[in-house]
Amino acid sequence: MQYGNRIGFGKTVLMVLMITALMAATATASVWCGENGVVRFSFAEGEDLVEVFDAGEPVNGVTTVDVYAWLSDVDLVAEDGEKFLRVGGFELELTIEGGEGFILKQEFPTQALNVGRKVGSIAAGMVPGQRLKNGRTLLVQWQVMFQGRPENVRFGLNPAGTMSCPTVDGCVEAEPLALYVGVDSSGQLGSMFGAGYVPAWLNPTGEPEQTAVHAKESYQDVGVFSKP
């Protein structure tokens, strides 16, 4: 089922809630809260991230890797005494440069409704939401296939992949690379944060560039949330 390209996080998450009959809610206007955290990619399952990976020789002429996207490096923040502890929805678009990768599989760690326009482009609401643990939570897993053995393949995020950004005052100017919101149970469904990303590399032939790419405005700059 496809919806309009400008669908907001609040509506996305609410559709999930209604479909699963977990609760009823009313759509709320989103508030831009600034960047808090980065998306990190890993080629290994689990919390020990592998951000640079040599896949070895192809198997039957192809190289297949699992890629996990984590929201990471998130500061514990609060608004009016309510801590931000759970991610209820997110938007991002995966980019693969240096090789033609085919996404064979896209899976979420919890029940989710994704209205992204294509595989790798995500606008998803999650129930009951992913809890942040030590400033980190898993967002999505892909399985990606390449012909032969690709080299110097860079995984990142497309700045144009945040579809809801134009609907929220202050978001476009900040140029976030990914977006995420909280959950309705904490009153944070309309709290929209940005995230940067750290590039990951498959089969690099030299020292790969892993400088983080950030939005132009942090949560400290915006001032809606602060450290408790």
Disulfide bonds with the S-S distance in Angstrom:
Cys165-Cys171 2.06
